[in-house]
Amino acid sequence: MLIYKCDNKMYFYLMNTNHSLHAQSIILITGAAGFIASGMASYLAQQGFQQLILVDDFTPLSKTKNFENIPCKARIDRSVLEDYLSQQDGIDFVIHLGARTDTTEMDYSVHEKWNLNYSKMIWQFCVKKQIPLIYASSAATYGNGEYGYDDQNPIDLLQPLNPYGVSKHEFDQWVLLQQKNGMACPPHWYGLKFFNVYGPNEYHKGRMASVIFHAFQQISKTGSMILFRSHHPKYKDGEQQRDFIYVKDIFKVISWLMVHLPGDGIFNLGTGHANTFLQLAEATFKALKQTPHIQFIDTPLDIRDKYQYFTEASMQKLYQAGYHDPFYTLQNGIDDYVKNYLLDSRYF
């Protein structure tokens, strides 16, 4: 691999491969009006990649600031992507992050359309054109975690808790079946099981925004924060634990995969370290230079039976593939997010 910098931007050429990346590489990114994908597109643009094809529903005004300043080759409405792709040659890489991510949407047909069948269409395009593919899976596929959070274990026993998790799980299973049955696959492919992602560009997400975002809003307005009580005898109030990953680490891992192209597979993408909600709250108060004041309420009934009390990604598979950059600690990630984005409503 040859790496060089020009005008403080980094360009990558992969030696001995047909998929070198350079400033004029055409990279297609789905979900580009949303949280993670808009940041990923902006990150790539900052690294010098200007030929980006952004795909999403760009009509919601609440998302406009996520993408309006990202230089790109084209913006394509997600509803016409299949027709658009049928006329395209020359795409060098596909990053498929678009999905229906609302875990409270109980109509499985919605998730089946956008998370399963749409993903199959993109996979088949990448197979036909032999284009490397990175796609977003989810830690929601692990359900209650009764079989752990290890991406090296067989996935068939996993039992997701909601239709969103089911749709992501079914696509993972379908992908692995293609590989097992010797079907044609993209030349390189990676499914990433995102854990609890937080960071800039999630202003539009409402109820589905990260706990850190809601903590900032509550503390800024009231000087206090409300957390859910525990309804599990193993966990005290506020000691429910999640693996929270700063979105900037997502950008780094995806970029690393694009450059190094390790062996194909499905990888966890968390930090490998769980934190309690109390630690999250305290870090947010600290970033705002306020004294912690925390209250507890019952977990809403509509999510209580499907609530995850502990998640922690096993990261050995990614490390074994060669990734060794440190992840943001929760404290450092919250500090950066609050001070450099939330306080001034800045975007990435």
C-alpha positions, 0 to 999 in steps of 0.5 A: 500500500502506498499512502501520500498526502497532498494539501493536507489530505490523504490519498490511498493506493492499494498495491496489487489490487484492482480496487485502488482508491484515489481522489477521483474514485467514485464512492457510493454512500447510502443513507447520506442524509442520515446520522452516520452516513452523512458524517462518513461522506463528510469525512471522506470529502475531507480526506480528498474524495470528491466523487461521491454519489450520495443516496437517500430521501433528501426531502426532510428539511430536518436533515438538510444540514447533514448533507448540504455542504458535502461536495459530491458527484450526484445525489440520488433519491433512494427510491430510484437507486436500482434504476440508476445503478442499472445504467452505471459503470465505474463505481469503485466502492459502495458503503451501504449505511441506509436503513430504517433504523426505528426500533419502535416501528413494529411493521416488519414489512417496512424493515423488510423493504428497506433493510432486507430486500433493498440490501439484497439489491445493492449486494447483487449490484456489487456482485455483478459489477465486482465492487467492494461493499461495506454495509451496516448490520447492528448489535440489535441482532444479538437480542438479549445477548443470551449467546454473548456479543461475539462476532466469531460465534455462529449467528443462527441461534441469535434472537433479535428483540424487534423487527428492526433487529430481525431484518438486519439479522436476516440480511446477515444470514442471507449474506453468509448463505451466499458465501457458504453455498459458493455463490458469487460475492463482491470481491471484498465485503464487510458487514459491521454490527454497530453498537450504540453510536453517538455523535454529530449529525443526529439532531434530526433523530428525535426519540431515536437519537443517542442517550448522550444527545438526550442527556445534553438536551435535558441537562441544558434545559433543566439542570438535571437528567432522567434515567430509566429505573432498572426492572432487572434484579441483576442491575441497580438503577442507572447501572444498565450497561451499553457499549457506546461508540463515538461516530468518529471511530466508525469513520476510522474503521470504515476507512481502514477497511477500504484501504486494507481490505482484510478477509471478508466477514461480519465484524462487531463495531463497538469499543469492547468496553461497556459503560453504565448510564450513570457514567454517561450522565456524569460525563455529560454533566462534567462536559457542561461543567455542571454538578450531577443531578440525576432522577429515575423513572420507570422504563416505558412499557412499550420497550420494557420487555425488549430492553437490553441491560448489557451490551459489550462488543467482542472486538477480537475479530477486528483486531485479528484482521489488523485494526489496532487504533485506540477507540475514544473512551466514553468520557473523551467522546462525550467531551468532544461531542458536547464542546465541539458540536452540541454547544454550538449546534455544529455539524460534522 
